[in-house]
Amino acid sequence: MTSVDEEFRNQVRRSPEAVALRDGNGRTLTYAELERAVSAQARLLADAGVVPGSAVLVGTGRSIAEVVAVLGVMWAGAAYAGIEPGIPEARLGQIISVLQPVAMIGAAAGSGGLPLVPSWPDLPRAELPALPPDPARTAYVAFTSGSTGIPKGVTVPHRGVLRLIAGISEYSPVGPGDRVLRFCSLSFDVSTFEIFAALLTGASLEIHPAGVPSAAQLGRFVRDAGVTMAWFTSGLFNVVAEFALGDLGGIRQLVVGGDVVSAEHVRRVLERHRGLAVINGYGPTENTTFTTFHRVEDAAQVEDPLPIGTPVANTQVYVLDALGRLVPPGAVGELYVGGDGVAAGYFGDTARTAGSFGNLSSYVQSRLYRTGDMVRLDGLGRLQFLGRRDDQVKIRGCRVELGELRTVLMAHPGVADAFVTVSGDGSAKELVAVCVPVDNGLAVPELVSFLAGRLPGFMVPALWAIVPEFPLTVSGKVDRDALIRSARPAAVYGAAR
């Protein structure tokens, strides 16, 4: 096994004049042009003090410059961490404090005092020699919600990315002539799939312009750019299937995930577009994007609920009970995963790493990651997802630890107690926050502003209530349903999310 940057160079040698990148403004880079830009980016990083093993923040936003930056960081032997250009200063500070990056490419909401390295197209014509390949070198660090209020940095080695791409031929083969949509945030681990499914196989990456489009706008881009492969969160998939269904006709393979996938919408898409395959892709960030897949090509094959399927290449899955023993097919257990995709751990956090990674079962003699997902194997050997063992939820494909959200709320001086939950399901799932005030001066707009300055936008609840005390059920537990019924949209209180 090699490294991601070495495999990219191999692909350049195979198809130097093929189009590697195309953005919404019609600008393109061939594989050879991209390689030159990447090498120049790596030279600038080295000049700024980046050495093998360093970390670099990338906050350019979706663009050709972003892809050049990602590959440039890898070429320099460093690891990248993607951040949103509008990330709150407090959140950026938390990430910097955990990661200790050497530099940043692209200005987010301030640079946190880091050196800002120029990005494409303002790169000088300079080159940095390639490093020897090392599959154990860290490729990127993906930050996810953490129950303590501090984001967790998942450390993913090059071998994890290579294992992800090697497995594509099983569930979603792609290669020269294909056009892969580049859409999701670089801070979301599926960007790994989008970028490298194209650039390590000879396909072209079709980069959607920065910003949040409507379903109709996204559909038009997919149609006009000739996209043949795309990944959507389950919520976005539902909306596109309802409002831009006709624009999906050119897609051969549509990978959907991030939450429970709607069988009704899968059926609707397959009935409309013969020759299109929908792949239910499941997997935690800690196992390099995808762990299992379930491919459906015919509307008549759609099951409800959809299985999350069978493991991708070089991946092992185990369903274990509370004592770490394998459970028989049909029995419910927790999913543990092993193989080349398993992350090195949580960056700089040995305690958290030890709790989730390692030799966790005396019945399975290999290094595992404990997912926290409850599953069962059906009669066909496919995994069925049943829910979580903790309070982690997915909101529009992004992981949210309810405990982290409550911790941040409790840091507000006017909050005496807080309860956070979710209402609805699928694309209608929303975060609900209910607070008990210290006095009568607490207002929802103030709380929304407080969270927006500290957390990513997807973690700011849509529904709110302020109550004098939490109602209880007859068994003495907080009455979650009563609190959800009392909550109202933030806009009702005059708050803008």
C-alpha positions as CSV (number, residue, x, y, z in Angstrom):
1,M,0.0,0.0,0.0
2,T,1.2,3.5,-0.8
3,S,0.0,7.0,0.2
4,V,-2.8,9.1,-1.2
5,D,-0.5,11.7,-2.8
6,E,1.5,8.9,-4.4
7,E,-1.6,7.3,-5.9
8,F,-2.6,10.7,-7.2
9,R,0.8,11.1,-8.9
10,N,0.3,7.6,-10.4
11,Q,-3.1,8.7,-11.8
12,V,-1.5,11.9,-13.3
13,R,1.0,9.6,-15.1
14,R,-1.9,7.6,-16.5
15,S,-4.0,10.5,-17.8
16,P,-2.1,13.8,-17.6
17,E,-4.3,15.6,-20.2
18,A,-7.7,14.5,-18.8
19,V,-9.8,17.1,-16.9
20,A,-9.3,16.6,-13.2
21,L,-11.3,19.6,-11.8
22,R,-14.1,21.7,-13.2
23,D,-15.9,24.4,-11.2
24,G,-19.2,26.2,-11.7
25,N,-17.5,29.1,-13.5
26,G,-16.2,26.9,-16.3
27,R,-12.6,26.9,-15.0
28,T,-10.7,23.6,-15.4
29,L,-7.5,21.9,-14.5
30,T,-6.1,18.9,-16.2
31,Y,-4.4,16.2,-14.0
32,A,-1.0,17.5,-15.1
33,E,-2.0,21.1,-14.3
34,L,-3.4,20.1,-10.9
35,E,-0.2,18.2,-10.1
36,R,1.9,21.3,-10.8
37,A,-0.4,23.5,-8.6
38,V,-0.3,20.9,-5.8
39,S,3.5,20.7,-5.8
40,A,3.6,24.5,-5.7
41,Q,1.2,24.6,-2.8
42,A,3.3,22.1,-0.9
43,R,6.4,24.3,-1.5
44,L,4.6,27.3,0.1
45,L,3.6,25.2,3.0
46,A,7.1,24.0,3.6
47,D,8.4,27.6,3.4
48,A,5.8,28.5,6.1
49,G,7.3,25.9,8.4
50,V,5.1,22.9,7.6
51,V,7.0,19.6,8.0
52,P,5.9,15.9,7.8
53,G,3.6,15.3,10.7
54,S,2.4,18.9,11.0
55,A,-1.3,19.8,10.8
56,V,-2.8,22.5,8.5
57,L,-6.3,24.1,8.6
58,V,-8.0,24.4,5.2
59,G,-10.8,27.0,5.2
60,T,-11.0,28.1,1.5
61,G,-14.6,26.9,1.0
62,R,-15.7,24.7,-1.9
63,S,-13.5,25.6,-4.9
64,I,-10.6,24.4,-7.1
65,A,-8.3,26.1,-4.5
66,E,-9.7,23.8,-1.8
67,V,-8.8,20.7,-3.7
68,V,-5.3,22.0,-4.5
69,A,-4.9,22.9,-0.7
70,V,-5.9,19.4,0.4
71,L,-3.5,17.6,-1.9
72,G,-0.8,20.2,-1.2
73,V,-1.0,19.5,2.5
74,M,-0.7,15.7,1.9
75,W,2.2,16.3,-0.6
76,A,4.1,18.1,2.1
77,G,3.6,15.1,4.5
78,A,1.2,17.0,6.7
79,A,-2.5,16.4,7.7
80,Y,-5.3,18.7,6.9
81,A,-8.4,19.6,8.9
82,G,-11.3,21.1,7.0
83,I,-13.2,24.1,8.5
84,E,-16.1,26.2,7.4
85,P,-15.2,29.7,6.2
86,G,-17.9,31.0,8.7
87,I,-16.9,28.9,11.7
88,P,-17.4,30.7,15.0
89,E,-14.2,32.1,16.5
90,A,-14.8,30.1,19.7
91,R,-15.1,26.9,17.8
92,L,-12.1,27.7,15.7
93,G,-10.2,28.3,19.0
94,Q,-11.2,24.9,20.3
95,I,-10.0,23.2,17.2
96,I,-6.7,25.1,17.2
97,S,-6.2,24.2,20.8
98,V,-6.6,20.5,20.1
99,L,-4.8,20.3,16.8
100,Q,-2.0,22.8,17.2
101,P,-1.8,23.5,13.5
102,V,1.2,25.2,11.9
103,A,-0.6,27.2,9.3
104,M,-3.9,27.9,7.6
105,I,-4.9,28.0,3.9
106,G,-7.9,30.3,3.3
107,A,-9.2,32.7,5.9
108,A,-12.0,31.5,8.1
109,A,-13.6,33.8,10.7
110,G,-10.1,34.9,11.6
111,S,-6.9,32.9,11.5
112,G,-6.5,32.3,15.2
113,G,-3.0,33.9,14.9
114,L,-1.8,31.2,12.4
115,P,0.3,32.1,9.3
116,L,-2.0,32.3,6.3
117,V,-0.6,30.5,3.2
118,P,-1.7,31.7,-0.3
119,S,-3.8,29.3,-2.3
120,W,-4.6,28.7,-6.0
121,P,-4.7,30.6,-8.3
122,D,-2.0,32.9,-6.8
123,L,0.6,30.1,-6.4
124,P,4.1,30.8,-7.7
125,R,5.6,28.3,-10.1
126,A,7.7,26.3,-7.6
127,E,7.9,22.6,-6.7
128,L,8.5,20.5,-3.7
129,P,9.9,17.0,-4.2
130,A,7.5,14.2,-3.3
131,L,8.0,12.3,0.0
132,P,8.4,8.5,0.2
133,P,4.9,7.0,0.6
134,D,3.8,6.0,4.1
135,P,0.3,4.5,4.5
136,A,0.5,5.1,8.3
137,R,1.0,8.9,7.9
138,T,-2.1,10.9,9.0
139,A,-4.1,12.1,6.0
140,Y,-6.6,14.3,7.8
141,V,-8.2,15.1,11.1
142,A,-12.0,15.3,11.1
143,F,-13.6,17.1,14.0
144,T,-16.9,15.8,15.3
145,S,-19.2,16.8,18.2
146,G,-17.9,15.7,21.6
147,S,-20.0,15.1,24.7
148,T,-17.6,17.1,26.9
149,G,-18.2,20.3,24.9
150,I,-14.8,20.0,23.1
151,P,-14.9,18.6,19.6
152,K,-13.2,15.3,18.9
153,G,-10.5,15.1,16.2
154,V,-10.7,11.8,14.4
155,T,-7.2,11.0,13.1
156,V,-7.4,9.1,9.7
157,P,-4.3,7.6,8.1
158,H,-3.6,7.4,4.4
159,R,-4.3,3.7,4.4
160,G,-7.9,4.4,5.5
161,V,-8.5,6.7,2.5
162,L,-6.9,4.1,0.1
163,R,-9.0,1.4,1.6
164,L,-12.1,3.5,1.0
165,I,-11.3,4.1,-2.7
166,A,-10.2,0.5,-3.3
167,G,-13.6,-0.6,-2.1
168,I,-15.5,1.6,-4.5
169,S,-15.4,-1.0,-7.3
170,E,-17.6,-3.2,-5.1
171,Y,-20.5,-0.8,-4.5
172,S,-20.1,2.2,-6.8
173,P,-17.5,1.7,-9.5
174,V,-16.1,5.0,-11.0
175,G,-13.3,5.8,-13.4
176,P,-12.4,7.8,-16.6
177,G,-15.4,9.4,-18.2
178,D,-17.3,9.8,-14.9
179,R,-18.1,13.1,-13.3
180,V,-18.2,13.2,-9.5
181,L,-20.1,15.9,-7.7
182,R,-18.1,17.9,-5.1
183,F,-20.7,19.3,-2.8
184,C,-20.4,18.5,0.9
185,S,-18.4,20.6,3.4
186,L,-14.7,19.7,3.8
187,S,-15.3,19.4,7.5
188,F,-17.6,16.5,6.8
189,D,-15.7,13.2,6.1
190,V,-17.7,12.4,3.0
191,S,-15.7,15.0,1.2
192,T,-12.9,12.4,1.3
193,F,-15.1,10.1,-0.8
194,E,-16.1,12.9,-3.2
195,I,-12.5,14.2,-3.8
196,F,-10.6,10.9,-4.0
197,A,-13.3,8.8,-5.7
198,A,-12.6,11.1,-8.6
199,L,-8.9,12.0,-8.4
200,L,-7.5,8.5,-7.7
201,T,-9.6,6.9,-10.5
202,G,-9.2,9.2,-13.4
203,A,-12.7,10.8,-13.2
204,S,-13.4,14.5,-13.1
205,L,-14.5,16.4,-10.0
206,E,-17.4,18.7,-10.7
207,I,-17.2,21.4,-8.0
208,H,-20.5,23.1,-7.1
209,P,-20.1,26.8,-6.3
210,A,-19.8,27.8,-2.7
211,G,-23.0,28.5,-0.8
212,V,-26.1,26.7,0.1
213,P,-28.3,26.1,-3.0
214,S,-32.0,25.2,-3.2
215,A,-32.9,21.7,-4.3
216,A,-33.8,23.2,-7.8
217,Q,-30.5,24.9,-8.1
218,L,-28.6,21.8,-7.1
219,G,-30.6,19.7,-9.5
220,R,-29.8,22.1,-12.4
221,F,-26.1,22.0,-11.5
222,V,-26.1,18.2,-11.5
223,R,-27.9,18.1,-14.8
224,D,-25.8,20.8,-16.6
225,A,-22.5,19.5,-15.3
226,G,-23.3,16.0,-16.5
227,V,-22.7,14.5,-13.0
228,T,-22.7,10.7,-13.1
229,M,-22.0,10.0,-9.4
230,A,-23.1,12.0,-6.4
231,W,-23.4,11.7,-2.6
232,F,-26.3,13.2,-0.7
233,T,-27.3,13.2,2.9
234,S,-30.5,11.3,3.4
235,G,-32.4,14.6,4.2
236,L,-31.0,16.3,1.1
237,F,-31.8,13.2,-1.0
238,N,-35.5,13.4,0.1
239,V,-35.7,17.1,-0.9
240,V,-34.0,16.6,-4.2
241,A,-36.2,13.6,-5.0
242,E,-39.3,15.7,-4.3
243,F,-38.3,18.9,-6.0
244,A,-35.6,18.1,-8.6
245,L,-36.3,14.5,-9.5
246,G,-36.1,15.1,-13.3
247,D,-32.6,16.4,-13.0
248,L,-31.1,13.1,-11.7
249,G,-31.4,11.3,-15.1
250,G,-27.7,11.6,-15.9
251,I,-26.6,10.0,-12.6
252,R,-25.5,6.4,-12.8
253,Q,-24.8,6.0,-9.1
254,L,-26.3,8.0,-6.2
255,V,-24.8,7.3,-2.7
256,V,-27.0,8.3,0.2
257,G,-26.3,8.3,3.9
258,G,-25.6,10.2,7.0
259,D,-28.9,9.0,8.6
260,V,-31.7,6.6,8.0
261,V,-32.5,6.6,4.3
262,S,-36.2,6.9,3.2
263,A,-37.2,3.8,1.3
264,E,-40.1,5.7,-0.2
265,H,-37.8,8.2,-1.9
266,V,-35.4,5.6,-3.1
267,R,-38.3,3.8,-4.7
268,R,-39.5,7.1,-6.3
269,V,-36.1,7.8,-7.8
270,L,-35.6,4.3,-9.2
271,E,-39.1,4.3,-10.7
272,R,-38.3,7.5,-12.6
273,H,-34.8,6.7,-13.7
274,R,-34.0,3.3,-15.0
275,G,-30.3,2.6,-15.0
276,L,-29.6,4.6,-11.9
277,A,-28.4,2.8,-8.8
278,V,-28.9,4.0,-5.2
279,I,-26.4,3.0,-2.6
280,N,-27.2,3.2,1.1
281,G,-23.7,4.0,2.5
282,Y,-23.3,3.6,6.2
283,G,-20.3,4.4,8.4
284,P,-18.9,6.5,11.2
285,T,-16.1,9.0,10.6
286,E,-13.9,6.8,12.8
287,N,-13.9,4.1,10.1
288,T,-13.1,6.4,7.1
289,T,-16.5,7.4,5.8
290,F,-18.1,4.1,4.7
291,T,-18.2,0.8,6.6
292,T,-21.1,-1.0,4.8
293,F,-23.2,-0.5,1.7
294,H,-26.5,-1.7,0.3
295,R,-27.0,-1.2,-3.5
296,V,-30.4,-1.1,-5.1
297,E,-31.0,-0.9,-8.8
298,D,-34.7,-1.7,-9.2
299,A,-37.7,-0.1,-7.4
300,A,-39.1,-3.6,-6.9
301,Q,-36.0,-4.5,-4.7
302,V,-36.5,-1.7,-2.3
303,E,-37.1,-2.8,1.3
304,D,-38.4,-0.7,4.1
305,P,-36.3,-0.2,6.2
306,L,-33.4,-0.4,3.9
307,P,-30.5,-2.6,5.2
308,I,-27.2,-0.8,5.8
309,G,-25.8,-3.9,4.1
310,T,-22.5,-5.7,4.0
311,P,-18.9,-4.5,4.6
312,V,-16.8,-2.8,2.0
313,A,-13.4,-4.2,1.1
314,N,-10.8,-4.7,3.8
315,T,-13.4,-4.2,6.5
316,Q,-14.7,-6.5,9.2
317,V,-17.9,-6.1,11.1
318,Y,-18.9,-7.8,14.4
319,V,-22.2,-7.7,16.3
320,L,-21.3,-8.0,20.0
321,D,-23.3,-8.1,23.2
322,A,-22.5,-6.1,26.4
323,L,-19.8,-8.7,27.4
324,G,-18.1,-8.5,24.0
325,R,-19.4,-11.8,22.7
326,L,-20.6,-12.4,19.2
327,V,-24.4,-12.6,18.9
328,P,-26.2,-15.0,16.5
329,P,-28.0,-13.7,13.4
330,G,-31.3,-12.0,14.3
331,A,-30.1,-11.0,17.8
332,V,-29.6,-7.3,18.6
333,G,-26.1,-6.2,19.5
334,E,-23.7,-3.3,19.1
335,L,-21.6,-2.9,15.9
336,Y,-17.8,-3.1,16.2
337,V,-15.7,-2.7,13.1
338,G,-12.1,-3.6,12.1
339,G,-9.8,-3.4,9.1
340,D,-7.7,-0.8,7.3
341,G,-10.4,1.9,7.6
342,V,-10.2,2.2,11.4
343,A,-8.8,5.6,12.5
344,A,-5.7,5.9,14.6
345,G,-7.8,7.4,17.3
346,Y,-8.8,10.8,18.7
347,F,-6.2,13.4,18.1
348,G,-4.3,14.2,21.4
349,D,-6.9,12.3,23.5
350,T,-5.6,9.0,24.7
351,A,-8.4,8.5,27.2
352,R,-11.1,8.8,24.6
353,T,-9.1,6.7,22.2
354,A,-8.7,3.9,24.7
355,G,-12.5,3.9,25.3
356,S,-13.4,3.5,21.7
357,F,-10.5,1.8,19.9
358,G,-8.3,-1.2,20.6
359,N,-8.7,-4.9,21.5
360,L,-12.2,-4.4,22.9
361,S,-13.3,-8.0,22.9
362,S,-11.6,-11.2,24.1
363,Y,-13.7,-13.0,21.4
364,V,-12.3,-11.0,18.5
365,Q,-8.5,-10.8,18.3
366,S,-8.0,-7.6,16.3
367,R,-8.1,-3.9,16.8
368,L,-11.7,-2.6,16.7
369,Y,-13.7,0.6,16.8
370,R,-16.8,0.6,18.9
371,T,-19.5,2.4,16.9
372,G,-22.3,2.8,19.5
373,D,-24.8,1.7,16.8
374,M,-27.3,-1.1,17.6
375,V,-27.8,-3.5,14.8
376,R,-28.7,-7.1,13.9
377,L,-27.8,-9.4,11.0
378,D,-30.7,-10.5,8.9
379,G,-31.2,-13.9,7.3
380,L,-29.2,-12.7,4.2
381,G,-26.2,-11.7,6.2
382,R,-27.0,-7.9,5.9
383,L,-26.8,-5.5,8.8
384,Q,-30.0,-3.7,9.8
385,F,-29.6,-0.4,11.7
386,L,-31.8,-0.2,14.8
387,G,-30.6,3.0,16.7
388,R,-28.0,4.3,19.1
389,R,-26.9,3.2,22.6
390,D,-26.2,6.8,23.6
391,D,-27.5,10.3,23.0
392,Q,-25.7,10.9,19.7
393,V,-28.0,12.0,16.8
394,K,-27.6,13.0,13.2
395,I,-28.9,16.3,11.9
396,R,-28.8,16.6,8.2
397,G,-26.0,14.1,8.1
398,C,-23.9,15.8,10.7
399,R,-23.1,14.2,14.1
400,V,-24.4,16.0,17.2
401,E,-23.7,14.9,20.8
402,L,-26.7,16.1,22.8
403,G,-24.4,16.2,25.8
404,E,-22.1,18.7,24.1
405,L,-25.0,21.0,23.3
406,R,-26.3,20.9,26.9
407,T,-22.8,21.6,28.2
408,V,-22.5,24.7,26.1
409,L,-26.0,25.9,27.1
410,M,-25.2,25.4,30.7
411,A,-22.2,27.7,30.3
412,H,-24.7,30.6,29.8
413,P,-24.9,32.5,33.1
414,G,-28.7,32.8,32.8
415,V,-29.4,29.1,32.4
416,A,-30.0,27.1,35.6
417,D,-30.7,23.8,33.7
418,A,-31.1,22.6,30.2
419,F,-32.6,19.7,28.3
420,V,-31.7,18.9,24.7
421,T,-33.5,16.4,22.5
422,V,-34.8,15.9,19.0
423,S,-38.2,15.9,17.4
424,G,-39.3,14.3,14.2
425,D,-37.3,11.9,12.0
426,G,-35.5,11.7,8.7
427,S,-35.3,15.1,6.9
428,A,-37.8,16.5,9.4
429,K,-35.6,15.8,12.4
430,E,-34.8,19.0,14.5
431,L,-32.9,19.8,17.6
432,V,-35.0,21.0,20.6
433,A,-33.6,23.0,23.5
434,V,-35.5,23.7,26.7
435,C,-34.0,25.8,29.4
436,V,-34.9,26.6,33.0
437,P,-33.8,30.3,33.7
438,V,-31.9,31.6,36.7
439,D,-34.4,34.5,36.7
440,N,-37.0,35.9,34.4
441,G,-34.6,37.8,32.2
442,L,-33.6,34.9,29.9
443,A,-34.7,35.2,26.3
444,V,-34.5,32.7,23.4
445,P,-32.8,35.2,20.9
446,E,-30.0,35.7,23.5
447,L,-29.5,31.9,23.7
448,V,-29.5,31.4,20.0
449,S,-26.9,34.1,19.6
450,F,-24.8,32.6,22.4
451,L,-24.8,29.2,20.7
452,A,-24.2,30.6,17.2
453,G,-21.0,32.2,18.5
454,R,-19.7,28.9,19.8
455,L,-21.0,26.1,17.6
456,P,-21.5,25.2,14.0
457,G,-24.8,26.3,12.5
458,F,-26.2,22.7,12.3
459,M,-25.8,22.4,16.1
460,V,-28.0,25.5,16.9
461,P,-31.5,24.1,17.8
462,A,-34.4,25.1,15.6
463,L,-37.0,24.6,18.4
464,W,-36.9,26.3,21.8
465,A,-38.8,26.7,25.1
466,I,-38.1,28.4,28.4
467,V,-39.9,26.8,31.3
468,P,-39.9,27.4,35.1
469,E,-39.1,23.6,35.7
470,F,-39.0,20.4,33.8
471,P,-42.2,18.4,33.8
472,L,-41.9,14.8,35.0
473,T,-43.5,11.5,34.0
474,V,-45.2,9.3,36.6
475,S,-41.9,7.4,36.9
476,G,-40.0,10.6,37.8
477,K,-38.2,11.1,34.5
478,V,-38.2,14.3,32.5
479,D,-41.3,14.3,30.2
480,R,-39.5,14.6,26.9
481,D,-42.8,14.6,24.9
482,A,-44.2,17.4,27.0
483,L,-41.1,19.5,26.4
484,I,-41.2,18.9,22.7
485,R,-44.9,20.0,22.6
486,S,-44.0,23.2,24.4
487,A,-41.2,24.1,22.0
488,R,-41.6,26.7,19.2
489,P,-39.4,27.7,16.2
490,A,-36.7,30.2,17.1
491,A,-38.2,32.8,14.7
492,V,-41.4,32.9,16.8
493,Y,-39.3,34.4,19.6
494,G,-37.7,36.9,17.2
495,A,-34.4,34.9,16.9
496,A,-32.6,34.3,13.6
497,R,-30.7,31.1,13.3
